[in-house]
Amino acid sequence: MNLIGPGCSSFGNGGMVELGPFRVNEDGKTLWLNPFAWNKVANVLFLESPAGVGFSYSNTSSDYTTGDKKTRQDSFTFLVNWMERFPEYKHRDFYIVGESYAGHYVPQLAQLILSHKKTKPNLVISLQGIATGNALLDDETWNSGSYDFYWTHALISDEVHEGIVKNCNFSTETSTSEACDKYTSEADSCQANIYSYNTYSQLCNSSAYTSLPIDGFDPCSNDYVDNYLNTIEVQKALNVRDIPHSWESCSTDIAGYWQDSPDTVLPIFQELMQSGIRVWIYSGDIDHILSVTTSRYAINKIKTPVKTAWYPWSFHGEVGGYAVEYLNLTFVTVRGAGHLVPSYQPGRALTMFSSFINGTLPPGEVDVLREFLKARRVKTTNVISHGVAVAEKQKSVSEFKVPQVGSKENDKISALPGQPSGINFAQYSGYVTVNADNGRALFYYLAESSADPTTKPLVLWLNGGPGCSSFGNGGMVELGPFRVNKDGKTLWLNQFAWNNVANVLFLESPAGVGFSYSNTSSDYTSGDEKTRQDSFTFLINWMERFPEYKNRDFYIVGESYAGHYVPQLAQLILSHKKSEPNLVINLQGIATGNALLDDETSYSGSYDFYWSHALISDEVHEGIVKNCNFSTETTTSEACDQYTSEAHSCQANIYSYNTYSQLCNSSAYTSLPIDGFDPCSADYVFNYLNTADVQKALNVRDIPQSWESCSDISWEDSPHTVLPIFQELMLSGIRVWIYSGDIDHILPVTTSRYGIDKIKTPIKTAWYPWFFQGEVGGYAVEYQNLTFVTVRGAGHFVPSYQPGRALTMFSSFINGTLPPGFN
């Protein structure tokens, strides 16, 4: 039996949008079969309750003033009489499942059934268990959990969250304070134009909306259902009587006149847990209105011991979510699901539901940067100075000039194999020698702007790793003008490419990365210092080949481990600028995305992200907080290692670069819309860039290795923090931005926020939501000489997951403006 509420239709919502056998097509007239319908494993009864909801009605208007008590009495009366009509279900195993406000209906109805069972043992309703999903269980934990969810998911500022924590006491029923109201109002205003039922979903009425795959969730589904269920022949087929109102997804009149509603139903849950029936609570972990945090906080109030520790459960080779079995209670999360769990993750939802029905727990089952970070925890790496060498030891710019073989004319690309027609920008690629004696040369690709390239700034893009290709990853998967089709042979035009607003130069650095190479094997042992020296040498010599870019406004942007490359190179440029004011590199600003900035905050921020996003248990998180000191460079304790290992084991089979993305090699993978991210994109790029005619068009030399997305470079030196360099750059007068996709898994948004907190710079423009095509694109806060921007719904590769939002953010950076607020 499935219930929703208060005032919302179980049949129209649960039956036609979530777990029922059919879903409605866009035409509002025809249906398609839901392959993950719950009636594959159970007989599912949808009840529209109370009267006035959906197709349920009363001839007495006062019945539309209702509440929890009347609803449970009517539901019980319904069941007793329905089973007379369907006697084959008498004494059949019976379960009650519901979501949202049905967190009240479900346990209250179960309590009433068990109460009658005590006095009438022959009661025909054989209740075996209940399950509530993203449910309203307790007002106190709903309030506190919601605001904590907003903060941990980078939806409100540190200051607003701190204000709520200090001024709001949600455990009392008295009126809140004026200060509390102020901070909660600020927090709530930041949630405008975000879909209440999924933090990262599009809005139906947004101009950003595009069609989604058939097994995903269409945000306009309710519109299709409304049209379908208000069709005369449909109502006739459903045996609907002449009701005094049209069908609505939710009746606001019912909700507005709700008479009785307890502040908590946790005592009822505790009673049911003692009764011997099965009790489950589940949560989609990106629900916005009743977040997973609210469920976890409510369960913590019950204070029941753990039987089976928190673990990741699997669906088709991927993490479906997490589960923990308490004494007489099971809690399950569904990864990547919003409020309407079966709508967003139908396969995972069915697996979870099947486990509930069967009385079993859900089934259990080398990333470059992660391995690099793990290595840093077990051995001390060499640390370079935060500054560059003093002026008298620093080479002059003329000493960086190296004899070159290539030329601009020879580097021009006439066309790339498989590129679409109508390309209106110039492309160049080739090599710049950075060390003639060693035969060390770095590969570049330049996509000039498609609009007025002679006046647009020059942007150098760097990927991280260390050892990952800026052209293959940044250029072909993220922000470049083209992306590779599944055939690995043809390209499609990226309408949100960053060369729409700038001339973008992709550099493969250091030697051994991508198409860059050296004739001296020792050059493949590299590090931060050699990388920035070679990158500077590259720029000096590249601008001799492209003199039109001398003194042009110049920016450096990069992501991931380029959180080291970008500020280090900027520091070196500014250092030379001091001693040689006529330096032709006219650096105006830097931006780093989902970047490794500081080891301490990368560790603490990652584990806090895992916990706040329901990816590790309370116990593991508490163990890390108590036993791990990430501020020291010494070997960690045995207890710390144990808890961090448990945390990492829970992240297996989750894509490192996006908490909610599918894996390419997963049997759960299905095609995605053209403006979304295909998790197999790296495979298509690998095939394309290792094709002989592509390499010929790119002017690639006979390198000693095939092109790889990320190379195994031996790394020698790497500071544990680059925050002192950021502070130095902030005082230099150049523009400094840090941005984060807010669902990156490897360097999550929390690590950026914690890193910025260590800088301790005052706020100029308070945290606010910025917009793209009528939706919240993310959040921004302007500090003194530093701007921080989040991109909502983006993973590690921000332009891959949210290309339109990423371009809006980048355009603001280039233009020296904050991202646009709501217009």
N, C-alpha and C positions, 0 to 999 in steps of 0.2 A: 504494500500500500504506500503510495507516494503523496506527500503533502507539501504545500508551499504556503506562504502567507506573510503578514495578515492582509487579506484582501486580494491575493494573487491566485491566478488559475493554475491548478495542478495539471489539468489536461492540456491547456494551451501552452503553458510554459514547460512543465516537466515532460508532458507527453509529446508535444509537437516540436520542441526546440532542443530538448536534452536527451532523455533516455528512451523515448517511445520508439515504436517500429518505423515511423515515418517522419520525414521532415518536408517542409513546403518549399517548392521551387520559387524563383523570383517572380514568376507570373501570378502567384497567389491562387493558382487553380489546380496545379498538379503536384504530385508528391514524389519523393524519392525514398528508397529503402535505406534505413540506417543499419549498416552492417554490424554496429556495436550496440544494438538495442538490448535493453536488460531483459526483455522477454525471451531471449535466447537461453536464459538459465533460470527463469522464474515466470510465474503468472503475475502480471503487474496490474494492479488496480489503482486508477487515478481518481481521487475524490475532490470535487469542487466544494470547499467548505470554508466559511459558513454560508448561509443563504445570502444571495446578492453577489456572490463571487462566480465569475465565469457564466455558466448556464444555470447555476442554482438560483432559486428564487423563493419568494414568499408572497402570499396574498395579503399579508399583514405588514404594513410599513414599519411598525415598531420592531419587527424582527431584524431590520437592517441596522439597528443599534445593538451591537453584540460585543463579545469579548472572549477571553480564554475559556471561561467556565462553560458558557453556552456552546462554544465550538466543540469542546471535548464531549459534552453530553450529546450533542447532535451527531457527532462522528460515531460515538458508541452506539447510539440508536440506529444509525445507518447500517453499521456492521451487522448488528443482530438481525435486522430485517433483510439485508442483502443476502445473508447466508440462508435465509428461508427460501429466497428466490434461486440461489445457487447452492443447494444442499451438498453438492459434491465437495465443497470447500470447508464444510464443517469438520472440525478437528484436524484439518490439514495444517502443517507447519505454517505459521503466520509471522510475518515481520512487518514492522512499520519503519519507513525511511522517509526523510524529508530534509529540506534545506532552509536556510535563512530563518525567518520567524517561526518556521516549523520546528526549530529548536525548542519552542514552547509546546506546540501541538503534539509532537511525537512522544516526549516523555509523559506529558499530562494524560494523553489517551492510554498509554501503556500502564500508567499508574491506576487509572480507572478500571481497565480490564483486569489487572491483577487483584484489585480490591474486590471486584465481583467474583473472581475465581475463588477467593477465599470463602465466600459465603455460598457460592454455587459451583462446586467442583466440576459439575457436568457442563459448564459453560462451553459453547461450541467453538469459541475463539481460542485457538491453541498458540498463544503468543510465545515465540522462541527468542526474539531479539529485536533491538532497535538500532538505527544508525541515523545520525544527524550530520549534515554537511554544511560547512561555512555558516554555522548556526549562531543565533543570538541566545547565549546561555546565561550571561551574567552582565548586568549593566556596567559595573565597575571595570571589569576586565575588557569589556567592549570599548569603553572610552580610553582607558590607558593603553590597551593593546593597539588601538587604531592610530593614536598619535605616535607611539613608538614605531609602528610599521611605517608611517609616513617619514619619520626621521631616518630610520635605518635604510629606507629605500630612496633616500636623497630627494624627497618631495617637500620637505620643509627645512628651514635653516636651523643651525645649531642654537641660535639665540631664541627662536620661537619654541623649540623643543625644551630648552632649559627653562624658559618662562612657564611652560605648562607643568613641568615636573615640580617647580618650586611653588607654584601658586594654585594648583588644582588638586583637590582631594576628591576623587571620584568614588570613594568608599562611603560618603555620606549622602543622604537624600536631600540635604538642605540646599538652598540656592547657592550657586557658585559665586566666587568673588568677582569684582569688577576686573581685576588683573587677569584672573583665569579666563573670563569671557573675552578679554582683549586678545590674549594669545591663541585661544582656540579659534576665534574668528579669523585671525591671520592664517592659522594653519588650514582652516576649511577653505578660505579664499584661494589658497594655492592649489586646491583640488578641482577648481572649476575647469570645465572642458576636458576632464578625464572621465572616461566611462566608469561608472560606479562599480561595475561588476568585473572589471579586469583592468589592472593598472596600466597594461601595455597595449590594450586593444585600440583599434580605431573607433571613431564614432560613426554612426550610420549617416548622419547628415553632414559629414565633413567632406570638403573638397579633396581631402587627401585619401578618401576611401577608394580602394580598388578591389576587384573581385578576388575572392580567396578560394583555396582548393576545396573540393567537395567534402573532405573529411575535416576541414577546419571550421571555424565559426564565422558566419556572416553576420556582422553587426546589425544588419537590417532584417534579420530573421523574424523579429516580432512583427514587423510591418507585413511580411508575407503571410504570417499566421493570422493576423487580424483580418486581412482581406479574405483568406480562405474560410475562416470560421464564421464570418458574417455573410457568407454566400448561402442563398436559400436552399439549393440542392444539397449542400454539405450539411446544413442543420437538419434537413429532412432525413438524410442518411444516418445522422447521429441520433435520431428520434428526439430532437429538441422540441420542447413545447413552445407555445407562443409566449415567450418571456417578455416582461415589460421594459427590457433594455437590450441594447446590442451587446454582443460579447466584447469584453475588454480583458486585456492581459492582467491588469490590476485595477481593482475598484477603489478609487480614492475616497469615495463616500463611506465605504466600510472602514477603511483605515482611519478616517477622520473621526468616526464616532465609536472608536474602540473603548470599552468601558473598564475592563479589568485586565491587568498585565503585571505579574510579579517582577520585581527587579532582578530576580535570579531564579533559575530552575535547577541549580546545582544540588540542592537538597533532594529533589526528586531523582536526579541521576544517582546520587549516593544510595537512595532507597532501592532503585532498580538494580544497581550493582550488587546489592545484597540478596536480591530475589532469585538469582540463578539464571536469569535470561542473559543473552549476549548483548553487550553494550559497546557500540563503536561510535567514535567521533572522527569525522574526516574533514579535511580542508584542502581546497585548491590553494596553492601557495602564492598566487598573484591576484587573489580577490582583493578588491579595494574597499568594499563596504563592510565586510565582516572578515577581516584578514586572518591569516593563519596565526598571527601573534595573539589575537583575541582568544582563539581556541586553546593555545598553549598556556596562556595565563590562567584561563578558567580551570583547566585540568590541574594546574599547580595548586589551585585553591582546594581541590579535593583531597590532596595529600595522600595519594595511594602509592604503595611501593611498586617498583619496576620488576616485572618477571622476565621479559625478553628485551634486552637493551636495544636502543635505537639502531636501525640498520637501513640501508638502501634496498628497496625492492625493485624488481625488474619487469620490464615489458618489452619484448622483442629486442633484447640485448642492450636496452638503455635503462637508465634509472627512471622508474615510473614515479617514484616518490620515496617517502621514508615512513617507517612504521616503528612503533614502540608498544609493547604489550605491558600494561599495568595489571595489578591484581583486580580482576573483574571488569577491566576496561581496556579497549584497544584504540590507539590514536594513529591515524594514517594521513599522510599528506599526498597530494597528487601534483606532481611537478608540472609547472606550466599551465595550470588550470586556474580559471577565475571562479567567480561565485557560482556560476552554472557549470559545475565540474564536467558533466558528460558532454556539454556543448564544446568545450575547448579541447578536452583530451578524452575523446570517446573510447578509444582502445584501453587506455590506462584506467578509466573509470569502470569499464566493464570488468577488467581484471580485479580491481579492488572490490567491486560488488560481489563478484563470484566468490572471492575469498571470504567475504562476510557471510554469504549464504551457506558456504561449505564449512564454516567454522574453523578456517585455517588462516594463518597469517599470509599476507601477500608474498609472492615468491621472491627469494633473494637471488641474487646473482653478483709514448714519451714525447711528453711535451717538452720542447726546447727550453723555454723560460722556466718552467716548473723544475726541471732537472737542474738547471743552472742555480736557481734559488736554493734547492735542497742541498746542493754541493756546498754552498756558502755557509750552511748551518753546521757542517761537520768539519770544515777546515777554514783557516784564516786566509783570505785572499790578499794579494798585495794591494796596497792602497796608495793611489797617486795623490799628490797635493791637490787641495781644492782650487789653487790658483795655478797660473802658468808660470813659466820660468821668468826670473827677473829680467828687466829690459836689456841689460848688457849681455845676457846669455842668449837672448832671443834672436833668431835669424832675421835678417831683413827680408822684406817681401820679394825683392829681386832674387834672393837665393832660393826661393820656392819655384822659380820658373825652370821648367824641364823641357829639353828638346822633344818635340812632338812629331808624330807621323801623320795623324789625321788632319782633316780640314772640314770646315762647315759644309762645303759643297758636297764632299764625299759622304758626309754623315746624314744628308737629307734622305728621308724615306719617301719614296714615290707613293707607295701604298703597301699596307700590310696584307699578307694573304688572308682572304676571307673577310676583309673589312667591308662594312656596308657602303653603299654609294652616297654621294652628296656630302663628303667630308669637307669642311670649310676652314680647316686649321692646318698649319704646318707641323710636321713631326721630324725629329732628328734623333739619331742614336749612334753610339760608337764608343771609342775609348779615349781616355786622357791618361798619359803616362805620368805617374807620380814618383817613380824612381827608375831612372834609365839604367843604372848599373845592375839592379836586380831584375829588370824587365817586369816591373810591377805596374799594372794598368787597371784603372777603374772604369767600369761600364756605366753609361748614363742613357737616359731616354728623356727627351724634351717634348712635351706637348704644348705648343704655343696656344695662346688664348684664341677662342673662336670669335671673339669680339674685340676688335681694336688692340691687337697684341703689342703694337708699338708704344702704347701708353700704360699698359697693364703692368703690375709689379711682377717680379720673378720670385717664385716660391720653390725652395729646395725641400723635397720630401725624403724622409729617412725612416725606414722600418728598423725594428730592433732585433730581437732574438736573445742574445747576440748571434749573428750569423744568418739572418733572414733577408730575403731579397726585397728591396724597395720597389723594383720594377714589377716583378712577378706578383707580389702580394699587394703592395700599395697601388701599383699602376694597373694591374689586370683584374684585381678582385675588389678593390675599394673605390678610389677616387679618380682613377684614370678615365680617359675618354671611351675605352672599350672594355667589354667583358666577353669571355669566351663561352660559346654555346656548348651544349653537351657533346657535340660531335668532335670537339677538340680541334676543329679545323676552321671554323668560321667565328666571326665576331658580331656582337650587337652593340649599338651605341648607348652609352650611359648618359641619359638626359640630365643627370645631376653631377656630371663630372666637374671637378674643380677648375678645369681649364676654361670653364664658362666665364670665370671672373679673374683669372690670373694665368700667367705662363708658368707651367709646373715642370720642374726638373727633378727626375727620379735618379738617385745615385745608389749604385750597388757598392757598399763599403762594409768591411775592409776587403782586401784581396782574398779570393776564395769564396766569396758570396756571390750567388747568381752567376752572371757572365764575367765578373771581375776575376783577374788571375795574376799570378806572378810566375816568373821563370826560376825563382829561388824558393825552394821548399820551406826554408825557415820563415818566410814571410807569412806562412799559414799559421804561425803562432803569433797571435795578435793581442790587442787589448784596447782599453779606452784611449790611452795616450797616442798610440800609433794610429788609431782610427781617426782621431781629430786632426792630427798632423797631416795625414793623407787626404782627408776631406778638405782641409784648407788649401793644400797644394793643388788638389783637383780644381777648386774654385778659381784660384789665381790663373791657372793655365786654361781652364775652360773659357774664362772671360776674354782671354786673348783670341780664342777661336770665335767667340760671339761678342765682339766689342760693343754691340748695341746695348748690351745689358750692363756695361760698366756704369756705375753710379745710379743705376735704376733702383727704385725701392725694392729691397730684398728682405725676404722672410724665411725662417727655417721652421719647419713643422715636422713632427714625427710622433710615433707611438711606441708603446711598450718599452723595450730596453733603450730605444732612442730617447727616453727620458734622461739618459746619460749623454748620448751623442749630441743632442740639440743644444743644451745649455753649455756643454764643454766647447763645442765649435763656436758658439756665439761669444763665449768668454775669450777665446783665442783671437777671433776677429776684432773684438773691441780692444784687446790688448795691443794688437798691431796698429789699430786706428789711432791709439794714443801716441805711438812713436812715429807713425807715418800717416798724417792726416789726409794725404791724397790717396789713401787706399781706395781702390775702385769698388770694393764691396760695401754697399750702402745699407747696412743692416738696420732695419726698422723694428723688427719684433720677432718673437718666437712663440710657438704654441706646442705643447706636448699633450698627447691623448692617451688615457689609460696607461700611464707611464710608471716605470720603476723610478721612484724619486728617493726613497729612503727605506733601508732594509727593515728597520724597527716597525715602521708604520705599514709596510707591505705585509709583514707577518701578522701583527695584531689586527690590522684592518681586514685581512682575508678571513681570519677565524671568526671575527665579529660578523662579517658578511655572511659566512656560512650559517652561523647560528640565527641571525636575524632574518634569514631567508629560509629557515626551517630545513636546513641541509645537514645539521648535526644536532645532537641531543643537548638538553640542558646540562646533563652530567659531564659530557665531554667538554663543552664550552667552559663550565666552571673549573674543570680540571686544568684546562689551558691557562685560564686567568690566574689561578692560584699557583701554578707550578712553572710557568714559563716567563722568563725575563728577556724579552727581545731587544732590550736596550744595550745589552752587553754582547761582545764578540766572542765570548768564551763558549766552550762546548755546552750544549743544553743538558739538563738533568735527565735522568732515566724516566722520571715521572712525566716530565714535559714531552719527551720523545714518545712515550706510550700514548698520551692523549692526542698529540698531533698526528701520530700514525693512525689512530682511530678516526680522526677527522678526515684525513686524506683518503682512507679506505672508503669512506662514505661518498667521495667525489668520483670514484671510478665509474666509467661509462656515462659521465656527463662531459659534454663538449667543453674543453677548457676555456674557450673564447666566448661562450654564451651560455648562461645558466639554463636557458629554456629551449635552446635549439636542439634539433635532431642531430644524430650522428649520420655521416655519409654511409657507413657500412651497415647501418641498422635496417632490419627488415620492416621497421616502422616508417622508413623514409618514403615520402611521396613527393611529387613535383610541387614546387612552390611558385607563387606568382612572379612575373618577370621583374618586378621592382623589389622583391624580397631577396633573401639570401639563400642560395642553394648550397647546402653543406658539402656538396661534392665539387664545388667550384675549383678547389685547388687541384683536383685530378684533371679537370679540363684544361687548366692553365699548364700543368706539367706536360700533357700531351702536345699542346700547341707550341710551347716554347722549345720543345725538344724535336721539332720538325725541321728538317734541313732547309726548306724554302723560307720558313719563318726566320730562322737564324741568319740566312743570307740577306733577307730584307732588312734585318736589324743591324747589319754590318758586324755580326758577331765573328770573332776570330776563332781559329781552331784551338779552343780551350781544352785542357786536359781532363775535363770532367763534364758530365751532362748537367743541364740546368736543374737545380733543386730549389724548392721553396725555402728551405733552411739548411745550411751547411754545418757540418761538425767542425767548428773552428776552435782551436785551443786558445783559451783566454787567460791572459797573464795578470792584468791589473784592472781593478774595478773598485771604486770607492763605495763604502757602505751607505753614503748619502751624497746627494748633489744639492741638497737644500741650501748650503752656503753659497753655491754658485748662483742659484736662483735669487737669493737675497742680494748678491752683488749685481746681477743683471737688473733687478728691480730698481736699484739706485742709479743705473746708467742712463735712464731716460728712454730706453726702448720699450716696446709693448711686450708684456709677458702674460700669456694665457695658459691655463691648465684646463683641459676638458676631459670628461669621462662619460662613456656609455654606461648607463646605470644597471645593466645586467651582465657586464663582463664578469667572468668567473676567475680568471687568472690574476688580474690586477684590478679588483673591484673598486667601485666608486668610493667605498669606505677608505681605501688606502690613500686615495687622493685627498679626501677631506682631512684625514688624520695628519697627512704630510703638511698640508697648508696650515693646520692648527699649530704645528711646531714653529712655523715662520713668525707667528704672532704679529700680524699686520692689521691695522684698523680697517673697518668697513667704511666705504664711501657710499655705495648703493646697496641697500638691503636685498636679501634673497627674494627673488620674484619668479613667477612662471613666464617663460617666453613661448612664443607661438609660431606654428607653421601651419598654414592653410586651416586656420580655425581651431586647431588642436594644440594642447600643450606639447611643445617640442622638447622641453626640458626646463631646467632652472638655472638661474645665473645670479652671481653675487660679485660685486666689484669691490675689491679691497684697495688699499693704497698701493698703487703701482703693480697690481696683480688682479686678473679677472679669472674666476672659476665658473665653468659652464658644464652642466650635465646634458646629455642627450637621451631622452626617454626612450626606452625600448631598444637601445643599442648595446651590442656586446663589445668585445675588444676591438674589433674592426668596425669602428663607428660608421664610416660611409657605406659599408656593405649592408648593414642591417637597417639603417635609417638614412638612405641617401639624400632625400630631400631635406630632412632636418639637419644633416651634416653640412650640406652646402649652405644653408641659411646661417648656421653657426660660423662657418669658415668665411663667408662673405662679410659678416659682422666684424670678424677679427681683422680682415684685410682693410675694411673701411674705417676701422678705429671707432666703431660704435658698439654698444651693447646689443645682444640679440633682441629682436622686436618683442615688445609687450603686446597685450591684447588690444586690437584696434576695433 
